[in-house]
């Protein structure tokens, strides 16, 4: 039974990593990055709720007279 020749494995693995590195570099170089994003102002609009115009009194159990 013949032996498995592993003498070229190192060359194949190194060349594979080199090719993958080059492919990823080419993919990244074609990507457009936004260098200076402009912040958008987020103004919170004030909503009128019915309980803001009315006077309400909150009775807490601890604030009741003894």
Predicted model as a PDB file, atoms N, CA, C, CB and O in Angstrom, pLDDT in the B-factor column:
MODEL        1                                                                  
ATOM      1  N   UNK A   1       0.847  -1.178   0.000  1.00 65.00           N  
ATOM      2  CA  UNK A   1       0.000   0.000   0.000  1.00 65.00           C  
ATOM      3  C   UNK A   1       0.894   1.243   0.000  1.00 65.00           C  
ATOM      4  CB  UNK A   1      -0.964  -0.003   1.227  1.00 65.00           C  
ATOM      5  O   UNK A   1       1.786   1.357   0.840  1.00 65.00           O  
ATOM      6  N   UNK A   2       0.666   2.174  -0.929  1.00 75.00           N  
ATOM      7  CA  UNK A   2       1.555   3.335  -1.030  1.00 75.00           C  
ATOM      8  C   UNK A   2       1.324   4.330   0.111  1.00 75.00           C  
ATOM      9  CB  UNK A   2       1.356   4.035  -2.376  1.00 75.00           C  
ATOM     10  O   UNK A   2       0.231   4.438   0.667  1.00 75.00           O  
ATOM     11  N   UNK A   3       2.367   5.027   0.424  1.00 83.00           N  
ATOM     12  CA  UNK A   3       2.300   6.052   1.470  1.00 83.00           C  
ATOM     13  C   UNK A   3       1.692   7.343   0.904  1.00 83.00           C  
ATOM     14  CB  UNK A   3       3.715   6.328   2.058  1.00 83.00           C  
ATOM     15  O   UNK A   3       1.811   7.626  -0.288  1.00 83.00           O  
ATOM     16  N   UNK A   4       1.040   8.117   1.777  1.00 85.00           N  
ATOM     17  CA  UNK A   4       0.455   9.384   1.367  1.00 85.00           C  
ATOM     18  C   UNK A   4       1.562  10.435   1.326  1.00 85.00           C  
ATOM     19  CB  UNK A   4      -0.695   9.814   2.332  1.00 85.00           C  
ATOM     20  O   UNK A   4       2.282  10.631   2.304  1.00 85.00           O  
ATOM     21  N   UNK A   5       1.686  11.101   0.195  1.00 85.00           N  
ATOM     22  CA  UNK A   5       2.728  12.108   0.035  1.00 85.00           C  
ATOM     23  C   UNK A   5       2.223  13.445   0.602  1.00 85.00           C  
ATOM     24  CB  UNK A   5       3.137  12.254  -1.471  1.00 85.00           C  
ATOM     25  O   UNK A   5       1.312  14.053   0.039  1.00 85.00           O  
ATOM     26  N   UNK A   6       2.813  13.897   1.711  1.00 85.00           N  
ATOM     27  CA  UNK A   6       2.395  15.141   2.361  1.00 85.00           C  
ATOM     28  C   UNK A   6       3.404  16.258   2.158  1.00 85.00           C  
ATOM     29  CB  UNK A   6       2.181  14.911   3.843  1.00 85.00           C  
ATOM     30  O   UNK A   6       3.350  17.269   2.858  1.00 85.00           O  
ATOM     31  N   UNK A   7       4.308  16.099   1.232  1.00 87.00           N  
ATOM     32  CA  UNK A   7       5.353  17.107   1.062  1.00 87.00           C  
ATOM     33  C   UNK A   7       4.816  18.411   0.460  1.00 87.00           C  
ATOM     34  CB  UNK A   7       6.461  16.555   0.182  1.00 87.00           C  
ATOM     35  O   UNK A   7       5.417  19.466   0.661  1.00 87.00           O  
ATOM     36  N   UNK A   8       3.706  18.359  -0.268  1.00 91.00           N  
ATOM     37  CA  UNK A   8       3.188  19.577  -0.897  1.00 91.00           C  
ATOM     38  C   UNK A   8       2.076  20.237  -0.078  1.00 91.00           C  
ATOM     39  CB  UNK A   8       2.671  19.256  -2.286  1.00 91.00           C  
ATOM     40  O   UNK A   8       1.538  21.265  -0.490  1.00 91.00           O  
ATOM     41  N   UNK A   9       1.732  19.669   1.058  1.00 92.00           N  
ATOM     42  CA  UNK A   9       0.634  20.212   1.840  1.00 92.00           C  
ATOM     43  C   UNK A   9       0.935  21.610   2.369  1.00 92.00           C  
ATOM     44  CB  UNK A   9       0.317  19.290   2.988  1.00 92.00           C  
ATOM     45  O   UNK A   9       0.065  22.481   2.357  1.00 92.00           O  
ATOM     46  N   UNK A  10       2.135  21.819   2.821  1.00 94.00           N  
ATOM     47  CA  UNK A  10       2.495  23.135   3.357  1.00 94.00           C  
ATOM     48  C   UNK A  10       2.386  24.202   2.269  1.00 94.00           C  
ATOM     49  CB  UNK A  10       3.926  23.111   3.941  1.00 94.00           C  
ATOM     50  O   UNK A  10       1.889  25.299   2.525  1.00 94.00           O  
ATOM     51  N   UNK A  11       2.837  23.894   1.081  1.00 95.00           N  
ATOM     52  CA  UNK A  11       2.745  24.838  -0.027  1.00 95.00           C  
ATOM     53  C   UNK A  11       1.292  25.131  -0.378  1.00 95.00           C  
ATOM     54  CB  UNK A  11       3.483  24.297  -1.250  1.00 95.00           C  
ATOM     55  O   UNK A  11       0.928  26.278  -0.637  1.00 95.00           O  
ATOM     56  N   UNK A  12       0.480  24.108  -0.385  1.00 95.00           N  
ATOM     57  CA  UNK A  12      -0.933  24.292  -0.720  1.00 95.00           C  
ATOM     58  C   UNK A  12      -1.653  25.125   0.352  1.00 95.00           C  
ATOM     59  CB  UNK A  12      -1.624  22.923  -0.882  1.00 95.00           C  
ATOM     60  O   UNK A  12      -2.452  26.001   0.022  1.00 95.00           O  
ATOM     61  N   UNK A  13      -1.376  24.856   1.611  1.00 96.00           N  
ATOM     62  CA  UNK A  13      -2.036  25.594   2.686  1.00 96.00           C  
ATOM     63  C   UNK A  13      -1.600  27.055   2.679  1.00 96.00           C  
ATOM     64  CB  UNK A  13      -1.727  24.953   4.049  1.00 96.00           C  
ATOM     65  O   UNK A  13      -2.436  27.945   2.837  1.00 96.00           O  
ATOM     66  N   UNK A  14      -0.332  27.313   2.502  1.00 97.00           N  
ATOM     67  CA  UNK A  14       0.152  28.698   2.473  1.00 97.00           C  
ATOM     68  C   UNK A  14      -0.400  29.454   1.264  1.00 97.00           C  
ATOM     69  CB  UNK A  14       1.688  28.725   2.451  1.00 97.00           C  
ATOM     70  O   UNK A  14      -0.763  30.625   1.374  1.00 97.00           O  
ATOM     71  N   UNK A  15      -0.461  28.794   0.129  1.00 97.00           N  
ATOM     72  CA  UNK A  15      -1.007  29.465  -1.050  1.00 97.00           C  
ATOM     73  C   UNK A  15      -2.506  29.710  -0.895  1.00 97.00           C  
ATOM     74  CB  UNK A  15      -0.735  28.635  -2.311  1.00 97.00           C  
ATOM     75  O   UNK A  15      -3.024  30.714  -1.383  1.00 97.00           O  
ATOM     76  N   UNK A  16      -3.205  28.796  -0.217  1.00 97.00           N  
ATOM     77  CA  UNK A  16      -4.624  28.993   0.022  1.00 97.00           C  
ATOM     78  C   UNK A  16      -4.841  30.224   0.907  1.00 97.00           C  
ATOM     79  CB  UNK A  16      -5.244  27.738   0.673  1.00 97.00           C  
ATOM     80  O   UNK A  16      -5.708  31.049   0.616  1.00 97.00           O  
ATOM     81  N   UNK A  17      -4.059  30.355   1.986  1.00 98.00           N  
ATOM     82  CA  UNK A  17      -4.184  31.536   2.847  1.00 98.00           C  
ATOM     83  C   UNK A  17      -3.853  32.814   2.096  1.00 98.00           C  
ATOM     84  CB  UNK A  17      -3.277  31.405   4.063  1.00 98.00           C  
ATOM     85  O   UNK A  17      -4.498  33.839   2.313  1.00 98.00           O  
ATOM     86  N   UNK A  18      -2.883  32.772   1.239  1.00 98.00           N  
ATOM     87  CA  UNK A  18      -2.522  33.955   0.464  1.00 98.00           C  
ATOM     88  C   UNK A  18      -3.661  34.350  -0.485  1.00 98.00           C  
ATOM     89  CB  UNK A  18      -1.224  33.699  -0.333  1.00 98.00           C  
ATOM     90  O   UNK A  18      -3.997  35.528  -0.599  1.00 98.00           O  
ATOM     91  N   UNK A  19      -4.241  33.378  -1.149  1.00 97.00           N  
ATOM     92  CA  UNK A  19      -5.343  33.658  -2.078  1.00 97.00           C  
ATOM     93  C   UNK A  19      -6.561  34.181  -1.319  1.00 97.00           C  
ATOM     94  CB  UNK A  19      -5.717  32.388  -2.879  1.00 97.00           C  
ATOM     95  O   UNK A  19      -7.213  35.120  -1.775  1.00 97.00           O  
ATOM     96  N   UNK A  20      -6.874  33.591  -0.177  1.00 97.00           N  
ATOM     97  CA  UNK A  20      -8.002  34.086   0.614  1.00 97.00           C  
ATOM     98  C   UNK A  20      -7.761  35.505   1.105  1.00 97.00           C  
ATOM     99  CB  UNK A  20      -8.259  33.166   1.800  1.00 97.00           C  
ATOM    100  O   UNK A  20      -8.679  36.325   1.103  1.00 97.00           O  
ATOM    101  N   UNK A  21      -6.553  35.797   1.518  1.00 97.00           N  
ATOM    102  CA  UNK A  21      -6.223  37.153   1.953  1.00 97.00           C  
ATOM    103  C   UNK A  21      -6.401  38.149   0.811  1.00 97.00           C  
ATOM    104  CB  UNK A  21      -4.785  37.209   2.484  1.00 97.00           C  
ATOM    105  O   UNK A  21      -6.952  39.231   1.013  1.00 97.00           O  
ATOM    106  N   UNK A  22      -5.945  37.798  -0.369  1.00 97.00           N  
ATOM    107  CA  UNK A  22      -6.075  38.692  -1.525  1.00 97.00           C  
ATOM    108  C   UNK A  22      -7.544  38.888  -1.891  1.00 97.00           C  
ATOM    109  CB  UNK A  22      -5.297  38.133  -2.735  1.00 97.00           C  
ATOM    110  O   UNK A  22      -7.958  40.000  -2.218  1.00 97.00           O  
ATOM    111  N   UNK A  23      -8.329  37.821  -1.839  1.00 96.00           N  
ATOM    112  CA  UNK A  23      -9.755  37.929  -2.178  1.00 96.00           C  
ATOM    113  C   UNK A  23     -10.467  38.845  -1.195  1.00 96.00           C  
ATOM    114  CB  UNK A  23     -10.423  36.538  -2.184  1.00 96.00           C  
ATOM    115  O   UNK A  23     -11.261  39.696  -1.597  1.00 96.00           O  
ATOM    116  N   UNK A  24     -10.184  38.672   0.100  1.00 95.00           N  
ATOM    117  CA  UNK A  24     -10.832  39.531   1.094  1.00 95.00           C  
ATOM    118  C   UNK A  24     -10.381  40.978   0.970  1.00 95.00           C  
ATOM    119  CB  UNK A  24     -10.545  39.023   2.498  1.00 95.00           C  
ATOM    120  O   UNK A  24     -11.176  41.894   1.181  1.00 95.00           O  
ATOM    121  N   UNK A  25      -9.132  41.191   0.635  1.00 95.00           N  
ATOM    122  CA  UNK A  25      -8.665  42.561   0.447  1.00 95.00           C  
ATOM    123  C   UNK A  25      -9.365  43.215  -0.739  1.00 95.00           C  
ATOM    124  CB  UNK A  25      -7.145  42.586   0.246  1.00 95.00           C  
ATOM    125  O   UNK A  25      -9.709  44.395  -0.677  1.00 95.00           O  
ATOM    126  N   UNK A  26      -9.576  42.481  -1.795  1.00 94.00           N  
ATOM    127  CA  UNK A  26     -10.273  43.031  -2.957  1.00 94.00           C  
ATOM    128  C   UNK A  26     -11.731  43.325  -2.634  1.00 94.00           C  
ATOM    129  CB  UNK A  26     -10.184  42.066  -4.140  1.00 94.00           C  
ATOM    130  O   UNK A  26     -12.277  44.336  -3.076  1.00 94.00           O  
ATOM    131  N   UNK A  27     -12.364  42.441  -1.864  1.00 93.00           N  
ATOM    132  CA  UNK A  27     -13.765  42.684  -1.495  1.00 93.00           C  
ATOM    133  C   UNK A  27     -13.882  43.906  -0.597  1.00 93.00           C  
ATOM    134  CB  UNK A  27     -14.362  41.453  -0.791  1.00 93.00           C  
ATOM    135  O   UNK A  27     -14.796  44.712  -0.769  1.00 93.00           O  
ATOM    136  N   UNK A  28     -12.978  44.054   0.352  1.00 90.00           N  
ATOM    137  CA  UNK A  28     -13.031  45.186   1.276  1.00 90.00           C  
ATOM    138  C   UNK A  28     -12.714  46.491   0.545  1.00 90.00           C  
ATOM    139  CB  UNK A  28     -12.047  44.976   2.446  1.00 90.00           C  
ATOM    140  O   UNK A  28     -13.304  47.528   0.849  1.00 90.00           O  
ATOM    141  N   UNK A  29     -11.811  46.451  -0.392  1.00 89.00           N  
ATOM    142  CA  UNK A  29     -11.433  47.683  -1.089  1.00 89.00           C  
ATOM    143  C   UNK A  29     -12.564  48.212  -1.980  1.00 89.00           C  
ATOM    144  CB  UNK A  29     -10.183  47.440  -1.933  1.00 89.00           C  
ATOM    145  O   UNK A  29     -12.595  49.403  -2.290  1.00 89.00           O  
ATOM    146  N   UNK A  30     -13.483  47.349  -2.389  1.00 88.00           N  
ATOM    147  CA  UNK A  30     -14.606  47.798  -3.221  1.00 88.00           C  
ATOM    148  C   UNK A  30     -15.779  48.304  -2.395  1.00 88.00           C  
ATOM    149  CB  UNK A  30     -15.071  46.671  -4.116  1.00 88.00           C  
ATOM    150  O   UNK A  30     -16.745  48.829  -2.949  1.00 88.00           O  
ATOM    151  N   UNK A  31     -15.706  48.153  -1.081  1.00 83.00           N  
ATOM    152  CA  UNK A  31     -16.803  48.580  -0.217  1.00 83.00           C  
ATOM    153  C   UNK A  31     -16.684  50.072   0.068  1.00 83.00           C  
ATOM    154  CB  UNK A  31     -16.810  47.773   1.103  1.00 83.00           C  
ATOM    155  O   UNK A  31     -15.602  50.572   0.377  1.00 83.00           O  
ATOM    156  N   UNK A  32     -17.807  50.776  -0.038  1.00 81.00           N  
ATOM    157  CA  UNK A  32     -17.822  52.211   0.230  1.00 81.00           C  
ATOM    158  C   UNK A  32     -18.172  52.459   1.689  1.00 81.00           C  
ATOM    159  CB  UNK A  32     -18.823  52.935  -0.696  1.00 81.00           C  
ATOM    160  O   UNK A  32     -19.252  52.094   2.152  1.00 81.00           O  
ATOM    161  N   UNK A  33     -17.246  53.084   2.407  1.00 74.00           N  
ATOM    162  CA  UNK A  33     -17.478  53.412   3.801  1.00 74.00           C  
ATOM    163  C   UNK A  33     -17.923  54.861   3.899  1.00 74.00           C  
ATOM    164  CB  UNK A  33     -16.211  53.164   4.651  1.00 74.00           C  
ATOM    165  O   UNK A  33     -17.472  55.705   3.125  1.00 74.00           O  
ATOM    166  N   UNK A  34     -18.804  55.152   4.845  1.00 71.00           N  
ATOM    167  CA  UNK A  34     -19.233  56.519   5.097  1.00 71.00           C  
ATOM    168  C   UNK A  34     -18.248  57.127   6.085  1.00 71.00           C  
ATOM    169  CB  UNK A  34     -20.707  56.575   5.642  1.00 71.00           C  
ATOM    170  O   UNK A  34     -18.177  56.708   7.241  1.00 71.00           O  
ATOM    171  N   UNK A  35     -17.495  58.109   5.628  1.00 75.00           N  
ATOM    172  CA  UNK A  35     -16.426  58.639   6.467  1.00 75.00           C  
ATOM    173  C   UNK A  35     -16.939  59.605   7.518  1.00 75.00           C  
ATOM    174  CB  UNK A  35     -15.392  59.324   5.615  1.00 75.00           C  
ATOM    175  O   UNK A  35     -16.499  59.540   8.666  1.00 75.00           O  
ATOM    176  N   UNK A  36     -17.859  60.504   7.168  1.00 77.00           N  
ATOM    177  CA  UNK A  36     -18.337  61.473   8.149  1.00 77.00           C  
ATOM    178  C   UNK A  36     -19.863  61.496   8.143  1.00 77.00           C  
ATOM    179  CB  UNK A  36     -17.767  62.884   7.856  1.00 77.00           C  
ATOM    180  O   UNK A  36     -20.475  62.275   7.412  1.00 77.00           O  
ATOM    181  N   UNK A  37     -20.463  60.651   8.948  1.00 70.00           N  
ATOM    182  CA  UNK A  37     -21.924  60.679   9.007  1.00 70.00           C  
ATOM    183  C   UNK A  37     -22.407  61.935   9.706  1.00 70.00           C  
ATOM    184  CB  UNK A  37     -22.462  59.438   9.725  1.00 70.00           C  
ATOM    185  O   UNK A  37     -21.835  62.359  10.711  1.00 70.00           O  
ATOM    186  N   UNK A  38     -23.470  62.531   9.164  1.00 77.00           N  
ATOM    187  CA  UNK A  38     -23.998  63.758   9.739  1.00 77.00           C  
ATOM    188  C   UNK A  38     -25.077  63.406  10.756  1.00 77.00           C  
ATOM    189  CB  UNK A  38     -24.561  64.694   8.635  1.00 77.00           C  
ATOM    190  O   UNK A  38     -26.002  62.655  10.449  1.00 77.00           O  
ATOM    191  N   UNK A  39     -24.961  63.946  11.965  1.00 76.00           N  
ATOM    192  CA  UNK A  39     -25.978  63.623  12.974  1.00 76.00           C  
ATOM    193  C   UNK A  39     -27.308  64.294  12.650  1.00 76.00           C  
ATOM    194  CB  UNK A  39     -25.503  64.053  14.371  1.00 76.00           C  
ATOM    195  O   UNK A  39     -27.353  65.439  12.199  1.00 76.00           O  
ATOM    196  N   UNK A  40     -28.357  63.578  12.883  1.00 73.00           N  
ATOM    197  CA  UNK A  40     -29.694  64.129  12.644  1.00 73.00           C  
ATOM    198  C   UNK A  40     -30.270  64.577  13.980  1.00 73.00           C  
ATOM    199  CB  UNK A  40     -30.632  63.078  11.951  1.00 73.00           C  
ATOM    200  O   UNK A  40     -30.093  63.919  15.005  1.00 73.00           O  
ATOM    201  N   UNK A  41     -30.951  65.692  13.948  1.00 72.00           N  
ATOM    202  CA  UNK A  41     -31.538  66.191  15.182  1.00 72.00           C  
ATOM    203  C   UNK A  41     -32.841  65.455  15.449  1.00 72.00           C  
ATOM    204  CB  UNK A  41     -31.774  67.717  15.108  1.00 72.00           C  
ATOM    205  O   UNK A  41     -33.704  65.349  14.577  1.00 72.00           O  
ATOM    206  N   UNK A  42     -32.966  64.959  16.650  1.00 70.00           N  
ATOM    207  CA  UNK A  42     -34.179  64.238  17.029  1.00 70.00           C  
ATOM    208  C   UNK A  42     -34.911  65.091  18.057  1.00 70.00           C  
ATOM    209  CB  UNK A  42     -33.852  62.802  17.599  1.00 70.00           C  
ATOM    210  O   UNK A  42     -34.655  64.999  19.257  1.00 70.00           O  
ATOM    211  N   UNK A  43     -35.817  65.913  17.570  1.00 72.00           N  
ATOM    212  CA  UNK A  43     -36.611  66.755  18.452  1.00 72.00           C  
ATOM    213  C   UNK A  43     -37.823  65.965  18.916  1.00 72.00           C  
ATOM    214  CB  UNK A  43     -37.040  68.068  17.741  1.00 72.00           C  
ATOM    215  O   UNK A  43     -38.562  65.390  18.117  1.00 72.00           O  
ATOM    216  N   UNK A  44     -38.004  65.953  20.221  1.00 68.00           N  
ATOM    217  CA  UNK A  44     -39.170  65.269  20.768  1.00 68.00           C  
ATOM    218  C   UNK A  44     -40.328  66.256  20.805  1.00 68.00           C  
ATOM    219  CB  UNK A  44     -38.877  64.692  22.189  1.00 68.00           C  
ATOM    220  O   UNK A  44     -40.257  67.293  21.464  1.00 68.00           O  
ATOM    221  N   UNK A  45     -41.369  65.924  20.106  1.00 68.00           N  
ATOM    222  CA  UNK A  45     -42.525  66.816  20.090  1.00 68.00           C  
ATOM    223  C   UNK A  45     -43.317  66.623  21.374  1.00 68.00           C  
ATOM    224  CB  UNK A  45     -43.418  66.555  18.845  1.00 68.00           C  
ATOM    225  O   UNK A  45     -43.560  65.495  21.802  1.00 68.00           O  
ATOM    226  N   UNK A  46     -43.717  67.734  21.985  1.00 69.00           N  
ATOM    227  CA  UNK A  46     -44.444  67.674  23.246  1.00 69.00           C  
ATOM    228  C   UNK A  46     -45.906  67.354  22.952  1.00 69.00           C  
ATOM    229  CB  UNK A  46     -44.313  69.011  24.037  1.00 69.00           C  
ATOM    230  O   UNK A  46     -46.566  68.035  22.167  1.00 69.00           O  
ATOM    231  N   UNK A  47     -46.385  66.315  23.593  1.00 67.00           N  
ATOM    232  CA  UNK A  47     -47.766  65.913  23.401  1.00 67.00           C  
ATOM    233  C   UNK A  47     -48.571  66.338  24.624  1.00 67.00           C  
ATOM    234  CB  UNK A  47     -47.877  64.379  23.162  1.00 67.00           C  
ATOM    235  O   UNK A  47     -48.157  66.117  25.763  1.00 67.00           O  
ATOM    236  N   UNK A  48     -49.703  66.939  24.376  1.00 67.00           N  
ATOM    237  CA  UNK A  48     -50.573  67.349  25.471  1.00 67.00           C  
ATOM    238  C   UNK A  48     -51.403  66.162  25.926  1.00 67.00           C  
ATOM    239  CB  UNK A  48     -51.483  68.522  25.048  1.00 67.00           C  
ATOM    240  O   UNK A  48     -52.119  65.537  25.143  1.00 67.00           O  
ATOM    241  N   UNK A  49     -51.286  65.872  27.209  1.00 66.00           N  
ATOM    242  CA  UNK A  49     -52.069  64.788  27.780  1.00 66.00           C  
ATOM    243  C   UNK A  49     -53.139  65.383  28.673  1.00 66.00           C  
ATOM    244  CB  UNK A  49     -51.173  63.801  28.569  1.00 66.00           C  
ATOM    245  O   UNK A  49     -52.938  66.473  29.208  1.00 66.00           O  
ATOM    246  N   UNK A  50     -54.266  64.715  28.856  1.00 62.00           N  
ATOM    247  CA  UNK A  50     -55.379  65.295  29.620  1.00 62.00           C  
ATOM    248  C   UNK A  50     -55.015  65.597  31.074  1.00 62.00           C  
ATOM    249  CB  UNK A  50     -56.564  64.358  29.587  1.00 62.00           C  
ATOM    250  O   UNK A  50     -55.558  66.539  31.651  1.00 62.00           O  
ATOM    251  N   UNK A  51     -54.121  64.830  31.674  1.00 60.00           N  
ATOM    252  CA  UNK A  51     -53.832  65.057  33.088  1.00 60.00           C  
ATOM    253  C   UNK A  51     -52.842  66.185  33.323  1.00 60.00           C  
ATOM    254  CB  UNK A  51     -53.305  63.800  33.705  1.00 60.00           C  
ATOM    255  O   UNK A  51     -52.604  66.556  34.473  1.00 60.00           O  
ATOM    256  N   UNK A  52     -52.260  66.738  32.272  1.00 59.00           N  
ATOM    257  CA  UNK A  52     -51.350  67.871  32.463  1.00 59.00           C  
ATOM    258  C   UNK A  52     -52.122  69.159  32.742  1.00 59.00           C  
ATOM    259  CB  UNK A  52     -50.456  68.052  31.228  1.00 59.00           C  
ATOM    260  O   UNK A  52     -51.608  70.042  33.428  1.00 59.00           O  
ATOM    261  N   UNK A  53     -53.323  69.283  32.233  1.00 59.00           N  
ATOM    262  CA  UNK A  53     -54.088  70.516  32.429  1.00 59.00           C  
ATOM    263  C   UNK A  53     -54.962  70.459  33.678  1.00 59.00           C  
ATOM    264  CB  UNK A  53     -54.955  70.791  31.212  1.00 59.00           C  
ATOM    265  O   UNK A  53     -55.442  71.494  34.140  1.00 59.00           O  
ATOM    266  N   UNK A  54     -55.173  69.280  34.223  1.00 59.00           N  
ATOM    267  CA  UNK A  54     -56.035  69.137  35.395  1.00 59.00           C  
ATOM    268  C   UNK A  54     -55.182  69.056  36.657  1.00 59.00           C  
ATOM    269  CB  UNK A  54     -56.936  67.884  35.266  1.00 59.00           C  
ATOM    270  O   UNK A  54     -54.044  68.587  36.638  1.00 59.00           O  
ATOM    271  N   UNK A  55     -55.785  69.541  37.776  1.00 60.00           N  
ATOM    272  CA  UNK A  55     -55.117  69.424  39.057  1.00 60.00           C  
ATOM    273  C   UNK A  55     -55.515  68.106  39.679  1.00 60.00           C  
ATOM    274  CB  UNK A  55     -55.464  70.610  39.988  1.00 60.00           C  
ATOM    275  O   UNK A  55     -56.699  67.809  39.837  1.00 60.00           O  
ATOM    276  N   UNK A  56     -54.530  67.330  40.024  1.00 59.00           N  
ATOM    277  CA  UNK A  56     -54.823  66.049  40.661  1.00 59.00           C  
ATOM    278  C   UNK A  56     -54.076  65.978  41.972  1.00 59.00           C  
ATOM    279  CB  UNK A  56     -54.442  64.858  39.745  1.00 59.00           C  
ATOM    280  O   UNK A  56     -52.979  66.524  42.093  1.00 59.00           O  
ATOM    281  N   UNK A  57     -54.639  65.330  42.927  1.00 63.00           N  
ATOM    282  CA  UNK A  57     -53.999  65.138  44.213  1.00 63.00           C  
ATOM    283  C   UNK A  57     -53.860  63.640  44.438  1.00 63.00           C  
ATOM    284  CB  UNK A  57     -54.807  65.818  45.364  1.00 63.00           C  
ATOM    285  O   UNK A  57     -54.809  62.872  44.283  1.00 63.00           O  
ATOM    286  N   UNK A  58     -52.668  63.261  44.802  1.00 63.00           N  
ATOM    287  CA  UNK A  58     -52.388  61.849  45.006  1.00 63.00           C  
ATOM    288  C   UNK A  58     -52.347  61.609  46.510  1.00 63.00           C  
ATOM    289  CB  UNK A  58     -51.042  61.417  44.313  1.00 63.00           C  
ATOM    290  O   UNK A  58     -51.573  62.243  47.228  1.00 63.00           O  
ATOM    291  N   UNK A  59     -53.178  60.699  46.977  1.00 59.00           N  
ATOM    292  CA  UNK A  59     -53.176  60.343  48.383  1.00 59.00           C  
ATOM    293  C   UNK A  59     -52.365  59.054  48.552  1.00 59.00           C  
ATOM    294  CB  UNK A  59     -54.634  60.173  48.923  1.00 59.00           C  
ATOM    295  O   UNK A  59     -52.729  57.992  48.047  1.00 59.00           O  
ATOM    296  N   UNK A  60     -51.272  59.188  49.270  1.00 59.00           N  
ATOM    297  CA  UNK A  60     -50.474  58.010  49.559  1.00 59.00           C  
ATOM    298  C   UNK A  60     -50.920  57.451  50.908  1.00 59.00           C  
ATOM    299  CB  UNK A  60     -48.947  58.345  49.559  1.00 59.00           C  
ATOM    300  O   UNK A  60     -51.328  58.216  51.782  1.00 59.00           O  
ATOM    301  N   UNK A  61     -50.852  56.162  51.090  1.00 62.00           N  
ATOM    302  CA  UNK A  61     -51.275  55.594  52.371  1.00 62.00           C  
ATOM    303  C   UNK A  61     -50.451  56.113  53.552  1.00 62.00           C  
ATOM    304  CB  UNK A  61     -51.182  54.085  52.314  1.00 62.00           C  
ATOM    305  O   UNK A  61     -50.979  56.228  54.658  1.00 62.00           O  
ATOM    306  N   UNK A  62     -49.172  56.427  53.343  1.00 64.00           N  
ATOM    307  CA  UNK A  62     -48.329  56.893  54.436  1.00 64.00           C  
ATOM    308  C   UNK A  62     -48.582  58.364  54.773  1.00 64.00           C  
ATOM    309  CB  UNK A  62     -46.868  56.689  54.082  1.00 64.00           C  
ATOM    310  O   UNK A  62     -48.203  58.811  55.855  1.00 64.00           O  
ATOM    311  N   UNK A  63     -49.204  59.118  53.885  1.00 56.00           N  
ATOM    312  CA  UNK A  63     -49.408  60.532  54.138  1.00 56.00           C  
ATOM    313  C   UNK A  63     -50.782  60.841  54.758  1.00 56.00           C  
ATOM    314  CB  UNK A  63     -49.245  61.297  52.852  1.00 56.00           C  
ATOM    315  O   UNK A  63     -51.103  62.003  55.005  1.00 56.00           O  
ATOM    316  N   UNK A  64     -51.575  59.818  55.003  1.00 53.00           N  
ATOM    317  CA  UNK A  64     -52.884  60.014  55.611  1.00 53.00           C  
ATOM    318  C   UNK A  64     -52.712  60.336  57.102  1.00 53.00           C  
ATOM    319  CB  UNK A  64     -53.776  58.753  55.415  1.00 53.00           C  
ATOM    320  O   UNK A  64     -51.819  59.793  57.751  1.00 53.00           O  
ATOM    321  N   UNK A  65     -53.561  61.213  57.645  1.00 59.00           N  
ATOM    322  CA  UNK A  65     -53.462  61.509  59.085  1.00 59.00           C  
ATOM    323  C   UNK A  65     -53.878  60.305  59.930  1.00 59.00           C  
ATOM    324  CB  UNK A  65     -54.336  62.726  59.443  1.00 59.00           C  
ATOM    325  O   UNK A  65     -54.718  59.498  59.531  1.00 59.00           O  
ATOM    326  N   UNK A  66     -53.273  60.215  61.093  1.00 56.00           N  
ATOM    327  CA  UNK A  66     -53.569  59.065  61.971  1.00 56.00           C  
ATOM    328  C   UNK A  66     -54.809  59.264  62.773  1.00 56.00           C  
ATOM    329  CB  UNK A  66     -52.427  58.801  62.901  1.00 56.00           C  
ATOM    330  O   UNK A  66     -55.187  58.389  63.554  1.00 56.00           O  
TER     331      UNK A  66                                                      
ENDMDL                                                                          
END                                                                             
